[in-house]
């Protein structure tokens, strides 16, 4: 059993966080970046979120649990919550559930000296004890690497299904005010014909006999589990169907296509595609996604799903690769194809769909960063980290 005893895991990094803040306000450490390390682009995004009109006042004096807090979405949420707390003085406590202490220490660094961040070491596949109640939950823990879905399909399924069951039970025992389950656009499956207006009420086909289907099928099941917990136990859970999200602040080990494309541009290497690249991608800049998740948590309807995507970024994989070569390759790189006979890389089946974001927009959300600017800001951050 994973017991949330809230014992702070910290790193001693010279001066304490309080000392750093004091020096910052005294003008002695103007170059100190509060939540984003040395990534000024990311800090700009976090400050933008904190200064936005999202009604974060609803979170005042609350404990917010983020599962999967060493993954891209989880880390982004933790950083944003810390920034919102600093700027708005909300008296938040951010609880970050992690499986790997060393990985978390590398990611959060000096932030672990802050009193408003607590790391919880454990695994969502284990029962979560309600010894310490929380007010809000972002459930982000999930397998995201396609190769793991192929090589470890059972682990992929159990992380999703058992993890979501445990989080929802914990939310029930804690009498949470609101929970967001982070789902995926992959739950839509594939459509027989191109669909340029996929709303939350539509659904495509998933082959249950394909091993790679473990991810989208488990997302579908977990969404229904959320609805069941709301219907039977009154757990106030909302569902966020994320498109592929990237931007400033991606993690150093990130290896999804957007990171591979950006890395190729930085290193001056050709972009190698292992498919024809005809699958249509739906994307969203990280800052826009996080603001969408905040709105869903605070204003979303229980047992409802919301697409989180920027329709203006919709494109094929190959066209996105060509855009990166053209805009960021300095005329030195190109797209080349190396297509294996088998799907050894675990890529999802080609999809031809464009997600509709009107439902989330009705909550007051507006995506602002387009595809080219998303890459520009991501690459700036990657160069600083490199």
Phi, psi and omega in degrees: 000132178273115182256124181277085182271356175056042174272118188290127172264120185229161175242136176272110184242057180076241182293149177287166179298320180297319178296319180297316179297318180299315180294324180297313181291336176278355179083010183269346181223056182296340180271002180282127180257125192293311187243352191241019181061231180259014181269094182294328179295316177297317180298323176300318178296316181296317178296325178297314178300314183295332182262004183283179181269009176300132186285063183289350177303335178298339183270359185306139177059034185244161169254127183241121179263132175240116175271160184064041190279009170245007173268169186303309183291317179299313179299317181298320178294316180300312179300317181295318178298319178295320179292316177301319181296318180293313185288318184265351180055057187269355183059046178274153165238121183259119181255116184254111181275123185228158175257334188235108183297317182296319178298317180296320180297322179292327182283310190270336173048236186292345177298338180290349174275352181281142183286343183268005177239128177232128174269134177245117183271119180175191184223132182294342179286353174261152179299136180262124179281144181264032178298330178238114182282152175234161183262325183223149179224133164252113181263101185249350187296124182189153169287133181236349181272123182301324181294325177293323179299327179280316185278331183228063184295325180294314178300320179300312180296313185290324176301317181289307189284306180295321180299315181293320177301314182294320179294318180292323175296319178296319178299321179295313181294330182272355185054049181302148177280329180195144179228138172244121173268122181273104178262199187215153174296342179295340179296343179287338183073210181240150180253143182299325177235157180304136180235111185263014180205067184275108177267176184291350182265356184260162183206138177258199186256137172234130179278110183290347180268358176269129183303319183295348179287353181304323183289302180296324179295319180292328177295318177299313181298317181293326175298317178293326176297321177299314179298320180296316180294328175290316184293317186269324186243354179074023177289121186280077187250139176241160185240129177247114178267100186278136164280179181293127188247133174202168180160200177302138176095013176294154186280154187298328181270006183298132183227015176288168192304322182298322178288321178298317180297315181296319180296322178298318179295318180296320183272356179070034181248151177300148174274121183259121177258134179260007170225178177286349177075022184273349178298137181271126183260144173245129190229163176205136178291144187305315181301317179296319179298314182297320177295324176296318179296321176299316181294320178297317179300317189270323188241352185291158178274140179298142178062024176245151179251148181226126172288133176244095185204154173256104184303336181289345181266359184299128181195172174275160179300316183293322178292324176294318178299318179295323177298316180297317178300316184289315187274332188233000183264001178054031177072011186252351183233161181214171177270130175234156184246135175220086189261113180287161180291324179251163180276061186291341181269354175076023182293145177293157179296152178303137177236148177230080181212151176236119184285144176264133183248015186298324184297317177289324177299330178293344174274356180107012183271140175220111176291140188239336187258123179278180187295312181297316180292327177299315177295319181300314183289323177296315181296321176302315179293321180295323179293323179292319180290328182288000000 
